[in-house]
Amino acid sequence: MGRDVSVVLKGRGGAMRLENGEVRVVRGRLTWRIPLRALGAVESDGATSVRLRISGDTSGDGFQVRSGNSNAVGAFTEALRRAMRGHTPVSDGVALVSTEPTPRTPPALSTRAAKWTMGVGGYLLLLIVLFTVVDAPDQLGWLTGTALLLPGGAGLLVLAWTFFLRDPWILRRRGVTVPGEIVDYRTTPKQQAMHPVLRFTTAGGVTATQESTVTVLMRRRNPVVDVTYDPQNPSRVRGGRAVAHMTAGLFVTVLGSIATFVPLTGFVLSVLDGLLNG
């Protein structure tokens, strides 16, 4: 008998979950529970879809889920076929299939979307309160500038950290540098920047080929380069200096800081001035 496995396939037409010796097919508000003994066949093209045939069912098309993730389709199909080994299909699998309402799961507050929603809601609520209590013209002017520019400035700061500054900063703190070479360049979809493809041997003796997480604007004539990689995350690497990359990151940081802190500082100072001189 196949060993117990758990795997989920999500896509168009619902989702399939292999767990605890059965397949659960979720479609909207209904969930079908299908024991492995009720399955007659598993059909898959290995790339886009999985279809379950119920043993003894000659009138229906079974259950199908389509997915654009070929890796997920292949993994689910392989895991299900392994799990079915040793299970002899019964003559009437339809009799073993049961249905139940799909449990409704409230959105988790820890998800990124929920955090963004709470942050935006809190920001808007704070603005409403401030615009209600502030009446001095200069304070209203700075508050309006803050309300308009602070979200964009904060977004630029997040962009600068995420795409430009985080990886170089982490690599400077804990990266290991070894000799390597540039074997290729991969460009962004709009051809605005290039990512060198680096080949190197780690300090542990493992040879790796990895695309740099740091962008460059020009190709190097000499492919030989020192490669710095993160031992805790081998996909985080860079080759040589990252002057253009860091310059772009610092430029975006300056713009974000100006948009974020100049109007905010002006508003705070105007409020303090009003309190001290009022």
Solvent accessible surface area in square Angstrom, and as a share of the most:
residue,aa,sasa,rsa
1,M,176,0.79
2,G,19,0.19
3,R,166,0.61
4,D,125,0.65
5,V,24,0.14
6,S,82,0.53
7,V,33,0.19
8,V,51,0.30
9,L,0,0.00
10,K,144,0.61
11,G,34,0.33
12,R,155,0.57
13,G,49,0.47
14,G,24,0.23
15,A,21,0.16
16,M,0,0.00
17,R,90,0.33
18,L,2,0.01
19,E,44,0.20
20,N,125,0.64
21,G,36,0.35
22,E,23,0.10
23,V,0,0.00
24,R,47,0.17
25,V,0,0.00
26,V,45,0.26
27,R,90,0.33
28,G,65,0.62
29,R,182,0.66
30,L,82,0.41
31,T,4,0.02
32,W,51,0.18
33,R,79,0.29
34,I,0,0.00
35,P,36,0.22
36,L,8,0.04
37,R,110,0.40
38,A,0,0.00
39,L,0,0.00
40,G,36,0.34
41,A,41,0.31
42,V,16,0.09
43,E,74,0.33
44,S,35,0.23
45,D,92,0.48
46,G,42,0.41
47,A,43,0.33
48,T,61,0.36
49,S,12,0.08
50,V,0,0.00
51,R,52,0.19
52,L,0,0.00
53,R,78,0.29
54,I,13,0.07
55,S,12,0.08
56,G,55,0.52
57,D,46,0.24
58,T,137,0.80
59,S,112,0.72
60,G,36,0.34
61,D,98,0.51
62,G,22,0.21
63,F,21,0.09
64,Q,34,0.15
65,V,0,0.00
66,R,111,0.41
67,S,6,0.04
68,G,77,0.74
69,N,79,0.40
70,S,57,0.37
71,N,123,0.63
72,A,28,0.22
73,V,0,0.00
74,G,28,0.27
75,A,52,0.40
76,F,0,0.00
77,T,8,0.05
78,E,102,0.46
79,A,7,0.05
80,L,0,0.00
81,R,112,0.41
82,R,69,0.25
83,A,6,0.04
84,M,34,0.15
85,R,157,0.57
86,G,62,0.60
87,H,44,0.20
88,T,106,0.62
89,P,64,0.40
90,V,41,0.23
91,S,107,0.69
92,D,74,0.38
93,G,0,0.00
94,V,75,0.43
95,A,79,0.61
96,L,61,0.30
97,V,34,0.19
98,S,55,0.36
99,T,76,0.44
100,E,57,0.26
101,P,107,0.67
102,T,32,0.19
103,P,103,0.65
104,R,180,0.66
105,T,119,0.69
106,P,103,0.65
107,P,119,0.75
108,A,50,0.39
109,L,133,0.66
110,S,84,0.54
111,T,62,0.36
112,R,192,0.70
113,A,74,0.57
114,A,17,0.13
115,K,124,0.52
116,W,158,0.56
117,T,97,0.56
118,M,119,0.53
119,G,46,0.44
120,V,77,0.44
121,G,38,0.36
122,G,40,0.39
123,Y,53,0.20
124,L,94,0.47
125,L,112,0.56
126,L,98,0.49
127,L,21,0.10
128,I,111,0.56
129,V,75,0.43
130,L,43,0.22
131,F,83,0.35
132,T,106,0.61
133,V,102,0.59
134,V,17,0.10
135,D,121,0.62
136,A,29,0.22
137,P,114,0.72
138,D,81,0.42
139,Q,25,0.11
140,L,58,0.29
141,G,46,0.44
142,W,104,0.36
143,L,1,0.01
144,T,59,0.34
145,G,20,0.19
146,T,6,0.04
147,A,19,0.14
148,L,132,0.66
149,L,90,0.45
150,L,36,0.18
151,P,65,0.41
152,G,45,0.43
153,G,0,0.00
154,A,38,0.29
155,G,39,0.37
156,L,60,0.30
157,L,47,0.24
158,V,81,0.47
159,L,70,0.35
160,A,1,0.01
161,W,107,0.37
162,T,46,0.27
163,F,134,0.56
164,F,44,0.19
165,L,29,0.14
166,R,86,0.31
167,D,21,0.11
168,P,6,0.04
169,W,124,0.44
170,I,20,0.10
171,L,4,0.02
172,R,201,0.73
173,R,151,0.55
174,R,86,0.32
175,G,26,0.25
176,V,50,0.28
177,T,80,0.46
178,V,17,0.10
179,P,110,0.69
180,G,13,0.13
181,E,62,0.28
182,I,16,0.08
183,V,57,0.33
184,D,74,0.38
185,Y,29,0.11
186,R,128,0.47
187,T,58,0.34
188,T,37,0.21
189,P,133,0.84
190,K,157,0.67
191,Q,129,0.57
192,Q,132,0.59
193,A,19,0.14
194,M,25,0.11
195,H,37,0.16
196,P,7,0.04
197,V,4,0.03
198,L,0,0.00
199,R,105,0.38
200,F,8,0.03
201,T,65,0.38
202,T,26,0.15
203,A,82,0.64
204,G,71,0.68
205,G,56,0.54
206,V,99,0.57
207,T,90,0.52
208,A,31,0.24
209,T,75,0.43
210,Q,54,0.24
211,E,53,0.24
212,S,3,0.02
213,T,48,0.28
214,V,5,0.03
215,T,26,0.15
216,V,31,0.18
217,L,116,0.58
218,M,156,0.70
219,R,142,0.52
220,R,116,0.42
221,R,246,0.90
222,N,85,0.43
223,P,64,0.40
224,V,95,0.54
225,V,9,0.05
226,D,83,0.43
227,V,0,0.00
228,T,19,0.11
229,Y,14,0.05
230,D,0,0.00
231,P,71,0.45
232,Q,136,0.61
233,N,50,0.25
234,P,89,0.56
235,S,50,0.33
236,R,31,0.11
237,V,0,0.00
238,R,52,0.19
239,G,17,0.16
240,G,26,0.25
241,R,213,0.78
242,A,9,0.07
243,V,102,0.59
244,A,41,0.32
245,H,6,0.03
246,M,61,0.27
247,T,80,0.46
248,A,38,0.30
249,G,0,0.00
250,L,99,0.49
251,F,127,0.53
252,V,22,0.13
253,T,36,0.21
254,V,82,0.47
255,L,78,0.39
256,G,0,0.00
257,S,36,0.23
258,I,93,0.47
259,A,20,0.15
260,T,11,0.06
261,F,107,0.45
262,V,80,0.46
263,P,7,0.04
264,L,59,0.30
265,T,68,0.39
266,G,10,0.09
267,F,19,0.08
268,V,68,0.39
269,L,108,0.54
270,S,12,0.08
271,V,41,0.24
272,L,87,0.43
273,D,76,0.39
274,G,31,0.30
275,L,132,0.66
276,L,149,0.74
277,N,115,0.59
278,G,101,0.97
